[in-house]
Each structure stands twice: as C-alpha cells, then as structure tokens.
Amino acid sequence: MGSTLPADLSLLNLCLRGVRLLDPWQQRDEVTDVWLQQGRLRATEPAGIPADIPRLEAAGWVLGPGLIDLYAHSGEIADQELSPCRETLASLGAAALAGGFTQVGLLPAPLPGTATFPVLDEPEQVGRYRRRAGDSRWLPWAALSLGDREKAPSLWGELARAGAIGFVARTEGSEPLRSLALLRRALEYLRPWNKPLLVWAWDPSLAGSGSLYEGVWALRLGLKGIPTSAETAALARLLEVVRSVPSPAPVHVMRLSQARSLELVQQAQAEGLPVSASTTWMHLLLAEEAVLEHGYDPHLRLLPPLPRSSDREALIAGIRSGSLGIATDHAPYTYEEKTLPFAEAPPGAIGLELALPLLWQNLVETGSLTALQLWSALSLYPARCLGLEPPSLAPGSDWVLFDPGHTWTVSAATLCSRSLATPWLGRTLRGKVLHTHVEEGSQP
C-alpha cells in the first residue's frame, strides 16, 4: 500500500510513484507515476517527470478527476444560531472535499419540515452562490418558479445569465414538479440557453403516506406500501410532455429507483430525446430488505424508497451501460429531525463523504462495476448532463487521491458534515479520500 501522505500536498513538489490512474474521459486505467507541483497536476507519464523530483510510494492509491455531485441539499436555515448543529455551506463544502467532490449541484428546495436556504429564485442569489464557492464549487440549481405553488415562473433568462447550472421545481418538502404546463413552457423557453431541467418523476397522490414499495417486504415489515406506478406513471407522463415539444431543452430525471423507469428513459434516449437520468448512491447499495437488516433504521427511509433487489440490479446495469449517473442527494438532517419511527421519519440521508468509499467497496471490489464505470458515473456522466467540460486528468485539472484500503470509523469526529444522518454511523468502512484538489481560478 501507499506511504504516509504529507499533511499538505499544496506545499510540496513530488512524484506519486506507482499510483493507479483512472480517467474515464481518456479511458485510462493504469499504474503510472504522477507529478504534483504545489498541488497542481503537472504530468501523468514518467517521461514528463524530472529525475530530481522527490518520490512518494503510492502503490494501491487511486488518482482520478474530481467528482461532480448532480444534486445535494445545503440544510442551511435563515437563522443558523437557532440550530448550531445544522449543516452550513462551509460544512457542506468541507464534506464535499472530504468525499472527493470538487463540484456540487446545490438544490434550492428545502428539506421537508424546514425553512432552508438558499432559495435561488433571484439572479442575485444565484450569482452570490457561484462566487461563494471557496474550496469547492457550487453549481446552483435555480428555482423554476417563485414561491412553492408553481404559479409564477422565476426570471429564467436572468437566472441563466447569473450562472444557474439549470432549473428545478422548488416546493415545500422537495416535492416533485406538479405543473406540466410550467414544465412544457420551460422546455420551450429554455432551449436557447441549453440549461437542463431537473425533474423528479413521482406522483404523491399514488404514493400517499407509504414508506416502502408494495410487495412482500412491505407486508413483512408492517409498512404501508407505495405502488410502483407512483414513479413509472409520473415518468411516462413527463416523457410524453418532452416528446410534444420540438427540440426541447435538456431534461435530467433524478432519483430513479426501478427497472421499468430505466427502460422508459433508455427508450426516450433511443428516440433522440435530450433526456438523462440518475439514481442515488444508496439505491445502488441497498435493497428493501436492508430495512429489516438495519432494524428499521430511519436513515433508510428514502423517497423513492429502497428498491427491490431486481430493480437494484437493473440500476447497477444502467450504470454499466452508461445510461445512468450517480448523485448523493445529500440530505443533512439533524438528530432530532431524523430520529423518529421509520414511517414517520423525513426521507433522506447524508452521502457526500460516504458515497465513493461504500460504492467502491460494495460494487467495484465485488466486480459489479469496474473502477472506470464507477468513476465515470460520478464525474463524466454528471458533467455531460450539466453541460460542463469533461473532467480529465490533464495538467492543471481538479483531482482526487483515494485509498481503497484505508479503514476508518464513521463518527462525528471523522465526518466533516454537521449531520450524522446515516445508517453507517459507528461502522468501520474501507476506503478513504486522502486529498482533493480544486484548481484555483477555474469555473464551470
């Protein structure tokens, strides 16, 4: 395995010898030497490295492009002093870097039951969050409408010019878009901007108060079921609206959880529709039986709920085929908000610091995905969805150094996030990001 990593790579001029380089854009997966100069990537071939550069043994470590999270909640509220344990943009950024994410899509929608910021329905707000990036870069999703009732559209053109990465419905509790008329209008109007619309295909009237998909496990666990049509019917309806618009703006469907949903997306893609999709990292890791295995842990209460085993396998196959990306959907609840009976807990969990190590341990090391497939779904695919330059390990690029063999225990002391809302709290994981470098001055 690799040597002990120096405390601050940004101050050193060194060569990582024998590091495993992963670059999905160039389809490179090889062991090589890499030259870092004051943190900047200078060369990824031994021939380009001066002989007098100090060497650091990096066998077993992985160097890849910076990861991109398609969507995450900030958790920040209007009066942070009233809840000092709540996530802030500073702690969110620290968590992102600790997990290898150099760019994070910031949702304007509040966490259920909270009045969170940012609202992101005014150009000044979007511009401010683009400038507030600090060590990590925010990619603000602007609100599609003013307020939470979808009655009045926001200033789409001004928001796009201010730097919004795209547009998303903003309703209380992160509910899915309800107004198909607003969606159709946006698909038409936003074409010149080429900004994606982030949509969640979900029908709350069908889902009701359920907390697991209908079937054997919902019955066995005594939980109210949700028909699978809550997702598939909503998705089919949404895609019909996209088909009805000539040359529509691109659409990204978030939180897919079913094989049938993936089929609908792949069919739309085969027709040439500008549709992309993602699932969350937890829907790739766990199936519905995990609720019993984890003792009804409320941190496994998600919307959409954990998939059936067959659906989970289909989602993994979607990652292999390049049809899906992966998002963390980071939801930093406080202890008081999340510690409720399973069916009453608000949906969501944190993920920025846990996604890469757990996905690597459970999918790459088991052979379900190759290392390039996983890294692509966390970097190259999101970049394409968002209209960003393909991340690649070129001189002067963002990069992440990851040690798949490093063991650590998930705790308040080891997490940068202020939220401990995860079913892996107190558990020992294998795999840790050693360093994340964000190139100064670069802006998507």
LOMI-160542 format. One record per residue (C-alpha): residue number from 1; x, y, z. Coordinates in Angstrom, 3 decimals. Each point is the difference from the previous one (the first is absolute). Example, Ala and Ser with C-alpha at 12.3 -4.5 7.8 and 13.67 -1.06 7.14 Angstrom:
2
<pos:1 x:12.300 y:-4.500 z:7.800>
<pos:2 x:1.370 y:3.440 z:-0.660>
REM end
This chain:
444
<pos:1 x:0.000 y:0.000 z:0.000>
<pos:2 x:0.955 y:3.658 z:-0.254>
<pos:3 x:2.232 y:1.957 z:2.339>
<pos:4 x:-1.123 y:2.522 z:2.586>
<pos:5 x:-1.417 y:3.011 z:-1.825>
<pos:6 x:1.567 y:3.381 z:0.831>
<pos:7 x:-2.307 y:2.312 z:1.932>
<pos:8 x:-0.236 y:2.658 z:-2.712>
<pos:9 x:0.574 y:-1.041 z:-3.602>
<pos:10 x:-0.553 y:3.587 z:-1.157>
<pos:11 x:3.414 y:0.919 z:1.426>
<pos:12 x:1.981 y:-2.844 z:-1.525>
<pos:13 x:1.659 y:-0.891 z:-3.264>
<pos:14 x:-0.041 y:-3.783 z:-0.313>
<pos:15 x:-0.616 y:-3.039 z:-2.132>
<pos:16 x:-2.626 y:-2.587 z:0.947>
<pos:17 x:1.648 y:-3.238 z:-1.076>
<pos:18 x:-2.104 y:-2.981 z:-1.016>
<pos:19 x:-3.383 y:1.672 z:0.466>
<pos:20 x:-3.032 y:-1.435 z:-1.797>
<pos:21 x:-1.244 y:2.650 z:-2.432>
<pos:22 x:-3.695 y:-0.005 z:-0.950>
<pos:23 x:-1.194 y:2.302 z:-2.788>
<pos:24 x:-3.389 y:-0.927 z:-1.507>
<pos:25 x:0.244 y:2.717 z:-2.669>
<pos:26 x:3.254 y:-1.470 z:-1.329>
<pos:27 x:-0.978 y:-3.577 z:0.944>
<pos:28 x:3.199 y:-0.341 z:2.006>
<pos:29 x:0.313 y:-2.474 z:2.852>
<pos:30 x:3.672 y:-0.590 z:0.569>
<pos:31 x:2.742 y:0.103 z:2.591>
<pos:32 x:2.364 y:2.885 z:-0.659>
<pos:33 x:1.997 y:2.825 z:1.566>
<pos:34 x:-1.578 y:3.437 z:0.473>
<pos:35 x:1.693 y:3.340 z:0.626>
<pos:36 x:-1.627 y:2.455 z:2.410>
<pos:37 x:1.445 y:3.486 z:0.402>
<pos:38 x:-1.454 y:2.014 z:2.901>
<pos:39 x:-3.142 y:-2.085 z:-0.365>
<pos:40 x:-0.367 y:0.564 z:-3.735>
<pos:41 x:0.037 y:-2.952 z:-2.367>
<pos:42 x:2.985 y:0.439 z:-2.315>
<pos:43 x:0.519 y:-3.366 z:-1.714>
<pos:44 x:-1.585 y:-3.456 z:-0.084>
<pos:45 x:2.799 y:-1.823 z:-1.819>
<pos:46 x:3.428 y:-0.925 z:1.409>
<pos:47 x:1.679 y:1.545 z:-3.046>
<pos:48 x:-1.282 y:3.446 z:0.951>
<pos:49 x:1.318 y:-0.061 z:3.579>
<pos:50 x:3.438 y:1.468 z:0.840>
<pos:51 x:2.386 y:-2.507 z:1.522>
<pos:52 x:0.739 y:2.131 z:3.064>
<pos:53 x:-3.623 y:0.180 z:1.215>
<pos:54 x:-0.480 y:-1.738 z:3.388>
<pos:55 x:-1.919 y:-3.281 z:-0.281>
<pos:56 x:-2.871 y:-1.182 z:2.188>
<pos:57 x:-1.073 y:-3.640 z:-0.246>
<pos:58 x:-3.706 y:-0.012 z:-0.918>
<pos:59 x:-0.623 y:-3.672 z:-0.772>
<pos:60 x:-3.652 y:-0.830 z:0.610>
<pos:61 x:-1.166 y:3.611 z:-0.155>
<pos:62 x:-2.334 y:1.272 z:-2.720>
<pos:63 x:0.263 y:3.384 z:-1.737>
<pos:64 x:-3.037 y:1.166 z:-1.960>
<pos:65 x:-1.730 y:3.175 z:-1.198>
<pos:66 x:-2.033 y:1.976 z:2.521>
<pos:67 x:-3.474 y:-1.426 z:0.571>
<pos:68 x:-3.176 y:1.935 z:-0.848>
<pos:69 x:-3.159 y:-0.345 z:2.086>
<pos:70 x:-3.131 y:0.644 z:-2.029>
<pos:71 x:-2.155 y:1.116 z:2.942>
<pos:72 x:0.325 y:0.520 z:3.739>
<pos:73 x:-1.854 y:1.922 z:2.705>
<pos:74 x:1.840 y:2.661 z:1.960>
<pos:75 x:-2.049 y:-0.332 z:3.201>
<pos:76 x:0.794 y:3.621 z:0.885>
<pos:77 x:-2.813 y:2.003 z:1.624>
<pos:78 x:-0.797 y:3.688 z:0.287>
<pos:79 x:1.127 y:0.347 z:3.634>
<pos:80 x:2.918 y:-2.393 z:0.426>
<pos:81 x:0.437 y:0.991 z:3.657>
<pos:82 x:-3.311 y:-1.676 z:0.830>
<pos:83 x:1.377 y:-3.337 z:-1.178>
<pos:84 x:3.801 y:-0.099 z:0.335>
<pos:85 x:0.055 y:-3.694 z:-0.902>
<pos:86 x:-1.487 y:0.590 z:-3.448>
<pos:87 x:2.103 y:-0.262 z:-3.142>
<pos:88 x:1.479 y:3.228 z:-1.343>
<pos:89 x:1.462 y:0.688 z:-3.409>
<pos:90 x:3.435 y:-0.114 z:1.633>
<pos:91 x:-0.576 y:-3.456 z:1.492>
<pos:92 x:-1.674 y:-1.167 z:-3.212>
<pos:93 x:3.047 y:1.103 z:-1.972>
<pos:94 x:2.338 y:-1.727 z:2.428>
<pos:95 x:-2.058 y:-3.196 z:-0.272>
<pos:96 x:0.102 y:0.220 z:-3.787>
<pos:97 x:3.779 y:0.274 z:-0.077>
<pos:98 x:0.351 y:-2.797 z:2.556>
<pos:99 x:-2.030 y:-2.200 z:-2.330>
<pos:100 x:1.866 y:0.936 z:-3.182>
<pos:101 x:-2.637 y:2.343 z:-1.459>
<pos:102 x:1.426 y:3.154 z:-1.545>
<pos:103 x:-3.352 y:1.195 z:-1.402>
<pos:104 x:-3.409 y:-0.329 z:1.656>
<pos:105 x:-3.450 y:0.707 z:-1.430>
<pos:106 x:-1.743 y:2.060 z:2.680>
<pos:107 x:-3.765 y:-0.507 z:0.266>
<pos:108 x:-2.252 y:2.945 z:0.839>
<pos:109 x:-2.702 y:-2.240 z:1.419>
<pos:110 x:-0.273 y:-0.183 z:3.800>
<pos:111 x:0.307 y:-3.168 z:1.982>
<pos:112 x:-3.449 y:-1.202 z:1.082>
<pos:113 x:-1.228 y:1.898 z:3.052>
<pos:114 x:2.718 y:2.658 z:-0.103>
<pos:115 x:0.343 y:3.501 z:-1.389>
<pos:116 x:3.392 y:-0.349 z:-1.603>
<pos:117 x:2.086 y:2.230 z:-2.174>
<pos:118 x:1.038 y:0.625 z:-2.739>
<pos:119 x:-3.260 y:0.790 z:-1.779>
<pos:120 x:1.716 y:0.740 z:-3.318>
<pos:121 x:-2.919 y:1.579 z:-1.809>
<pos:122 x:1.739 y:3.355 z:-0.549>
<pos:123 x:3.076 y:0.681 z:-2.183>
<pos:124 x:1.871 y:1.682 z:2.864>
<pos:125 x:-0.305 y:-3.140 z:2.123>
<pos:126 x:1.309 y:-2.248 z:-2.758>
<pos:127 x:2.923 y:2.298 z:-0.707>
<pos:128 x:0.857 y:0.208 z:3.688>
<pos:129 x:0.156 y:-3.760 z:0.416>
<pos:130 x:2.148 y:-0.373 z:-3.096>
<pos:131 x:2.439 y:2.492 z:1.519>
<pos:132 x:-0.151 y:-1.626 z:3.455>
<pos:133 x:1.529 y:-3.224 z:-1.227>
<pos:134 x:3.118 y:0.223 z:2.167>
<pos:135 x:1.872 y:-3.306 z:-0.094>
<pos:136 x:-2.785 y:-1.815 z:-1.831>
<pos:137 x:-2.209 y:1.230 z:-2.814>
<pos:138 x:-3.753 y:0.315 z:0.328>
<pos:139 x:-2.088 y:-0.618 z:-3.090>
<pos:140 x:-3.272 y:1.694 z:1.000>
<pos:141 x:-3.242 y:-1.468 z:-1.276>
<pos:142 x:-2.295 y:3.007 z:-0.389>
<pos:143 x:-3.640 y:-0.225 z:1.017>
<pos:144 x:-2.326 y:-0.429 z:-2.968>
<pos:145 x:-2.742 y:1.986 z:1.716>
<pos:146 x:-0.416 y:2.717 z:2.605>
<pos:147 x:-1.274 y:-1.307 z:3.315>
<pos:148 x:-1.108 y:-3.590 z:0.489>
<pos:149 x:-3.235 y:-0.170 z:-1.992>
<pos:150 x:1.349 y:0.090 z:-3.574>
<pos:151 x:-2.336 y:2.856 z:-0.931>
<pos:152 x:2.577 y:2.545 z:-1.164>
<pos:153 x:3.186 y:-0.876 z:-1.887>
<pos:154 x:3.259 y:1.410 z:1.274>
<pos:155 x:2.209 y:2.226 z:-2.155>
<pos:156 x:1.375 y:-2.791 z:-2.134>
<pos:157 x:2.158 y:2.034 z:-2.350>
<pos:158 x:1.515 y:2.095 z:2.766>
<pos:159 x:0.635 y:-3.077 z:2.137>
<pos:160 x:1.724 y:-1.742 z:-2.897>
<pos:161 x:2.208 y:3.025 z:-0.615>
<pos:162 x:0.815 y:0.187 z:3.715>
<pos:163 x:1.528 y:-3.475 z:-0.162>
<pos:164 x:-2.755 y:-2.485 z:0.863>
<pos:165 x:1.073 y:-3.479 z:-1.062>
<pos:166 x:-3.629 y:-0.828 z:-0.763>
<pos:167 x:-3.528 y:0.214 z:1.385>
<pos:168 x:-1.980 y:-2.085 z:2.459>
<pos:169 x:-3.413 y:0.137 z:1.637>
<pos:170 x:0.119 y:1.555 z:3.462>
<pos:171 x:-2.845 y:-1.057 z:2.229>
<pos:172 x:-0.392 y:-0.612 z:3.706>
<pos:173 x:1.553 y:-3.319 z:0.914>
<pos:174 x:1.787 y:-0.452 z:-3.353>
<pos:175 x:-3.173 y:-1.258 z:-1.610>
<pos:176 x:0.084 y:-0.897 z:-3.696>
<pos:177 x:-1.083 y:2.424 z:-2.697>
<pos:178 x:-3.784 y:0.128 z:-0.123>
<pos:179 x:-0.711 y:2.392 z:-2.867>
<pos:180 x:0.581 y:-1.650 z:-3.370>
<pos:181 x:-1.011 y:3.290 z:-1.614>
<pos:182 x:2.930 y:1.698 z:1.728>
<pos:183 x:2.270 y:-2.847 z:-1.079>
<pos:184 x:-1.074 y:0.313 z:-3.634>
<pos:185 x:0.493 y:3.752 z:0.069>
<pos:186 x:3.494 y:-0.436 z:1.424>
<pos:187 x:0.899 y:-2.647 z:-2.593>
<pos:188 x:-0.854 y:2.506 z:-2.719>
<pos:189 x:1.419 y:3.174 z:1.508>
<pos:190 x:3.306 y:-1.384 z:1.264>
<pos:191 x:1.093 y:-1.538 z:-3.301>
<pos:192 x:2.386 y:2.861 z:-0.909>
<pos:193 x:1.691 y:-0.210 z:3.387>
<pos:194 x:0.555 y:-3.771 z:-0.191>
<pos:195 x:-0.539 y:-0.192 z:3.761>
<pos:196 x:-1.285 y:-3.350 z:1.328>
<pos:197 x:-3.265 y:-0.349 z:1.867>
<pos:198 x:0.369 y:-2.173 z:3.090>
<pos:199 x:-3.223 y:-1.914 z:0.611>
<pos:200 x:-1.104 y:-2.669 z:2.437>
<pos:201 x:-2.514 y:-2.396 z:-1.533>
<pos:202 x:-2.237 y:-0.761 z:2.963>
<pos:203 x:-3.751 y:0.075 z:0.637>
<pos:204 x:-0.725 y:0.877 z:3.653>
<pos:205 x:-3.677 y:-0.847 z:-0.415>
<pos:206 x:0.932 y:-3.598 z:-0.830>
<pos:207 x:2.794 y:-0.206 z:2.560>
<pos:208 x:-2.165 y:1.282 z:2.844>
<pos:209 x:1.605 y:-0.538 z:3.388>
<pos:210 x:1.793 y:-3.200 z:-0.990>
<pos:211 x:3.622 y:-0.613 z:0.894>
<pos:212 x:0.958 y:-3.125 z:-2.008>
<pos:213 x:-1.048 y:-1.342 z:-3.381>
<pos:214 x:-2.991 y:-2.353 z:0.072>
<pos:215 x:0.950 y:-3.648 z:0.225>
<pos:216 x:1.271 y:-2.735 z:2.270>
<pos:217 x:2.357 y:2.183 z:1.992>
<pos:218 x:-2.507 y:2.741 z:0.694>
<pos:219 x:-2.408 y:-2.646 z:1.303>
<pos:220 x:2.659 y:-1.791 z:2.007>
<pos:221 x:1.216 y:3.233 z:1.594>
<pos:222 x:-3.489 y:1.288 z:0.667>
<pos:223 x:0.580 y:3.167 z:-2.027>
<pos:224 x:-2.488 y:1.718 z:-2.248>
<pos:225 x:0.823 y:-0.690 z:-3.621>
<pos:226 x:0.480 y:2.288 z:-2.971>
<pos:227 x:-1.065 y:-1.202 z:-3.470>
<pos:228 x:2.850 y:-0.070 z:-2.495>
<pos:229 x:-2.167 y:2.105 z:-2.297>
<pos:230 x:0.676 y:2.981 z:2.278>
<pos:231 x:3.288 y:0.260 z:-1.893>
<pos:232 x:-0.638 y:-1.664 z:-3.348>
<pos:233 x:-3.319 y:1.694 z:-0.783>
<pos:234 x:1.419 y:3.397 z:0.915>
<pos:235 x:3.062 y:-0.654 z:-2.154>
<pos:236 x:-2.041 y:-1.151 z:-2.996>
<pos:237 x:-2.141 y:3.127 z:0.237>
<pos:238 x:3.046 y:2.226 z:0.276>
<pos:239 x:1.677 y:-1.579 z:-3.015>
<pos:240 x:-3.151 y:0.482 z:-2.067>
<pos:241 x:0.195 y:3.718 z:0.708>
<pos:242 x:3.646 y:0.030 z:-1.095>
<pos:243 x:-0.956 y:-1.793 z:-3.226>
<pos:244 x:-2.649 y:2.623 z:-0.721>
<pos:245 x:2.523 y:2.861 z:-0.160>
<pos:246 x:2.110 y:0.426 z:-3.155>
<pos:247 x:3.699 y:0.157 z:0.929>
<pos:248 x:-0.624 y:0.270 z:3.751>
<pos:249 x:2.492 y:1.157 z:2.605>
<pos:250 x:1.924 y:-2.901 z:1.577>
<pos:251 x:-1.679 y:-1.862 z:2.848>
<pos:252 x:1.661 y:-1.856 z:2.859>
<pos:253 x:-2.170 y:-2.454 z:1.930>
<pos:254 x:1.172 y:-0.391 z:3.582>
<pos:255 x:-0.404 y:-2.834 z:2.525>
<pos:256 x:-0.858 y:-2.928 z:-2.281>
<pos:257 x:-0.689 y:-3.129 z:2.026>
<pos:258 x:-1.552 y:-2.584 z:-2.332>
<pos:259 x:0.950 y:-2.150 z:-2.972>
<pos:260 x:-3.128 y:1.102 z:-1.872>
<pos:261 x:0.960 y:3.651 z:0.494>
<pos:262 x:3.431 y:-0.689 z:-1.453>
<pos:263 x:-1.645 y:-1.661 z:-3.013>
<pos:264 x:-2.151 y:3.085 z:-0.580>
<pos:265 x:3.044 y:2.265 z:0.147>
<pos:266 x:2.017 y:-2.230 z:-2.322>
<pos:267 x:-2.898 y:-0.043 z:-2.461>
<pos:268 x:-0.123 y:3.800 z:0.059>
<pos:269 x:3.762 y:0.166 z:-0.530>
<pos:270 x:-0.268 y:-2.415 z:-2.941>
<pos:271 x:-2.592 y:2.339 z:-1.538>
<pos:272 x:2.510 y:2.814 z:0.176>
<pos:273 x:-1.691 y:1.936 z:2.786>
<pos:274 x:2.400 y:2.119 z:2.106>
<pos:275 x:-0.693 y:-2.017 z:3.149>
<pos:276 x:2.515 y:-1.156 z:2.591>
<pos:277 x:-0.600 y:-1.603 z:3.383>
<pos:278 x:1.601 y:-0.869 z:3.301>
<pos:279 x:-0.591 y:-2.139 z:3.020>
<pos:280 x:1.357 y:0.587 z:3.471>
<pos:281 x:2.947 y:-1.835 z:1.445>
<pos:282 x:-2.130 y:-1.627 z:2.716>
<pos:283 x:-2.397 y:-1.465 z:-2.573>
<pos:284 x:3.015 y:-1.744 z:-1.542>
<pos:285 x:1.284 y:-1.321 z:3.316>
<pos:286 x:-3.090 y:-1.259 z:1.777>
<pos:287 x:-3.276 y:-1.742 z:-0.772>
<pos:288 x:-3.200 y:0.087 z:2.048>
<pos:289 x:0.958 y:-2.931 z:2.249>
<pos:290 x:2.698 y:2.237 z:1.502>
<pos:291 x:-2.737 y:1.653 z:2.077>
<pos:292 x:-0.334 y:-3.228 z:1.993>
<pos:293 x:3.749 y:-0.655 z:0.058>
<pos:294 x:0.614 y:3.479 z:1.435>
<pos:295 x:-2.811 y:-0.235 z:2.545>
<pos:296 x:-2.368 y:2.551 z:-1.574>
<pos:297 x:2.734 y:2.634 z:0.000>
<pos:298 x:-1.782 y:3.282 z:-0.913>
<pos:299 x:3.030 y:1.015 z:-2.081>
<pos:300 x:-1.144 y:-2.612 z:-2.528>
<pos:301 x:-3.294 y:1.837 z:-0.426>
<pos:302 x:0.398 y:1.420 z:-3.492>
<pos:303 x:-2.218 y:1.330 z:-2.771>
<pos:304 x:-0.168 y:-1.753 z:-2.302>
<pos:305 x:0.354 y:-2.923 z:2.411>
<pos:306 x:2.759 y:-2.561 z:-0.146>
<pos:307 x:-0.414 y:-2.149 z:-3.116>
<pos:308 x:-0.849 y:-3.639 z:-0.361>
<pos:309 x:3.049 y:-2.205 z:-0.545>
<pos:310 x:-0.800 y:-0.468 z:-3.690>
<pos:311 x:-0.378 y:3.753 z:-0.467>
<pos:312 x:3.278 y:0.631 z:1.795>
<pos:313 x:1.771 y:-2.382 z:-2.371>
<pos:314 x:-1.596 y:1.783 z:-2.963>
<pos:315 x:1.238 y:3.358 z:1.287>
<pos:316 x:3.535 y:-1.378 z:0.314>
<pos:317 x:-0.293 y:-1.284 z:-3.575>
<pos:318 x:-1.066 y:3.513 z:-1.011>
<pos:319 x:3.235 y:1.346 z:1.459>
<pos:320 x:1.973 y:-2.630 z:-1.924>
<pos:321 x:-1.702 y:0.930 z:-3.273>
<pos:322 x:0.505 y:3.726 z:0.505>
<pos:323 x:-3.735 y:0.709 z:0.163>
<pos:324 x:0.063 y:1.337 z:3.568>
<pos:325 x:2.039 y:2.292 z:2.178>
<pos:326 x:0.366 y:-0.040 z:3.776>
<pos:327 x:-0.962 y:2.807 z:2.391>
<pos:328 x:0.363 y:0.191 z:3.767>
<pos:329 x:-3.286 y:1.872 z:0.610>
<pos:330 x:1.745 y:1.067 z:3.229>
<pos:331 x:-2.699 y:0.825 z:2.596>
<pos:332 x:1.603 y:1.271 z:3.232>
<pos:333 x:-2.733 y:-0.392 z:2.603>
<pos:334 x:0.640 y:0.649 z:3.659>
<pos:335 x:-0.252 y:-2.792 z:2.560>
<pos:336 x:-3.351 y:1.294 z:1.256>
<pos:337 x:-1.500 y:0.168 z:-3.488>
<pos:338 x:0.986 y:-3.507 z:-1.049>
<pos:339 x:-0.321 y:-1.998 z:3.233>
<pos:340 x:-3.614 y:-1.089 z:-0.415>
<pos:341 x:-1.826 y:-3.260 z:-0.716>
<pos:342 x:0.902 y:-1.207 z:-3.488>
<pos:343 x:-3.276 y:0.914 z:-1.703>
<pos:344 x:-0.054 y:3.461 z:1.597>
<pos:345 x:3.601 y:0.998 z:-0.711>
<pos:346 x:0.624 y:2.550 z:-2.754>
<pos:347 x:1.602 y:-1.566 z:-3.083>
<pos:348 x:3.709 y:0.273 z:-0.694>
<pos:349 x:3.504 y:-0.423 z:1.421>
<pos:350 x:3.453 y:1.491 z:-0.391>
<pos:351 x:2.327 y:-1.343 z:-2.669>
<pos:352 x:2.768 y:2.319 z:-1.157>
<pos:353 x:2.714 y:-1.601 z:2.149>
<pos:354 x:-1.290 y:-3.567 z:-0.214>
<pos:355 x:-1.011 y:-0.561 z:-3.616>
<pos:356 x:3.401 y:-0.690 z:-1.565>
<pos:357 x:1.399 y:-2.346 z:2.683>
<pos:358 x:-3.205 y:-2.010 z:0.361>
<pos:359 x:-0.659 y:-0.253 z:-3.741>
<pos:360 x:3.596 y:-1.066 z:-0.584>
<pos:361 x:-0.069 y:-2.560 z:2.791>
<pos:362 x:-3.371 y:-1.500 z:-0.933>
<pos:363 x:-0.079 y:0.303 z:-3.788>
<pos:364 x:3.560 y:0.286 z:-1.331>
<pos:365 x:1.659 y:-2.479 z:2.342>
<pos:366 x:-2.824 y:-2.496 z:-0.594>
<pos:367 x:0.272 y:0.316 z:-3.783>
<pos:368 x:-3.455 y:1.522 z:-0.523>
<pos:369 x:1.619 y:3.085 z:-1.554>
<pos:370 x:3.440 y:0.743 z:-1.316>
<pos:371 x:1.920 y:2.848 z:1.576>
<pos:372 x:-0.376 y:2.032 z:-3.205>
<pos:373 x:-3.754 y:-0.578 z:-0.095>
<pos:374 x:-0.429 y:1.250 z:3.549>
<pos:375 x:2.263 y:3.024 z:-0.471>
<pos:376 x:-1.750 y:0.854 z:-3.259>
<pos:377 x:-3.437 y:-0.085 z:1.643>
<pos:378 x:1.276 y:2.373 z:2.689>
<pos:379 x:1.857 y:2.419 z:-2.270>
<pos:380 x:-0.237 y:-0.299 z:-3.788>
<pos:381 x:-3.723 y:-0.803 z:-0.193>
<pos:382 x:-1.021 y:2.869 z:2.340>
<pos:383 x:2.198 y:2.392 z:-1.986>
<pos:384 x:-1.779 y:-0.945 z:-3.208>
<pos:385 x:-3.418 y:0.402 z:1.618>
<pos:386 x:0.920 y:3.471 z:1.246>
<pos:387 x:1.715 y:1.186 z:-3.163>
<pos:388 x:3.419 y:0.218 z:1.663>
<pos:389 x:3.401 y:-0.713 z:-1.477>
<pos:390 x:0.849 y:-3.711 z:0.326>
<pos:391 x:2.132 y:-0.463 z:3.124>
<pos:392 x:3.347 y:-1.495 z:-0.873>
<pos:393 x:3.447 y:-0.317 z:1.561>
<pos:394 x:1.708 y:2.651 z:-2.077>
<pos:395 x:2.575 y:2.420 z:1.416>
<pos:396 x:-1.758 y:2.601 z:2.120>
<pos:397 x:-3.159 y:-2.062 z:0.578>
<pos:398 x:-1.899 y:-0.911 z:3.164>
<pos:399 x:0.994 y:-3.345 z:1.473>
<pos:400 x:-0.759 y:-2.413 z:2.828>
<pos:401 x:2.355 y:-2.395 z:1.765>
<pos:402 x:-1.833 y:-3.005 z:1.443>
<pos:403 x:1.259 y:-2.921 z:2.073>
<pos:404 x:-2.372 y:-2.987 z:-0.399>
<pos:405 x:1.738 y:-1.858 z:2.835>
<pos:406 x:-0.145 y:2.685 z:2.681>
<pos:407 x:-2.314 y:-0.970 z:2.883>
<pos:408 x:-1.824 y:2.540 z:2.144>
<pos:409 x:-3.034 y:0.212 z:2.257>
<pos:410 x:-2.913 y:2.300 z:-0.830>
<pos:411 x:-0.507 y:2.396 z:2.906>
<pos:412 x:-0.449 y:3.654 z:0.859>
<pos:413 x:3.778 y:0.207 z:0.332>
<pos:414 x:0.717 y:-1.413 z:-3.470>
<pos:415 x:-2.793 y:1.691 z:-1.978>
<pos:416 x:0.257 y:3.579 z:-1.230>
<pos:417 x:-3.761 y:0.250 z:-0.406>
<pos:418 x:-1.849 y:1.310 z:3.042>
<pos:419 x:-2.686 y:-2.590 z:-0.629>
<pos:420 x:0.328 y:-3.593 z:1.195>
<pos:421 x:-3.045 y:-1.161 z:-1.957>
<pos:422 x:1.372 y:-3.270 z:-1.362>
<pos:423 x:-0.615 y:-3.703 z:0.691>
<pos:424 x:3.778 y:-0.509 z:-0.015>
<pos:425 x:0.576 y:2.082 z:3.133>
<pos:426 x:2.353 y:-1.898 z:2.305>
<pos:427 x:0.986 y:-2.490 z:-2.687>
<pos:428 x:3.485 y:-0.599 z:-1.338>
<pos:429 x:0.378 y:0.572 z:-3.735>
<pos:430 x:2.774 y:-0.778 z:-2.439>
<pos:431 x:0.988 y:2.745 z:-2.422>
<pos:432 x:0.843 y:3.645 z:0.677>
<pos:433 x:0.712 y:3.111 z:-2.041>
<pos:434 x:3.511 y:1.137 z:0.909>
<pos:435 x:-0.006 y:3.333 z:-1.802>
<pos:436 x:-2.216 y:2.020 z:-2.347>
<pos:437 x:1.485 y:2.762 z:-2.112>
<pos:438 x:-2.143 y:2.747 z:-1.521>
<pos:439 x:1.871 y:2.021 z:-2.571>
<pos:440 x:-0.017 y:3.689 z:0.859>
<pos:441 x:-1.632 y:2.390 z:-2.413>
<pos:442 x:-1.874 y:-2.656 z:-1.985>
<pos:443 x:-3.739 y:0.438 z:-0.181>
<pos:444 x:-2.484 y:-2.131 z:-1.910>
REM end
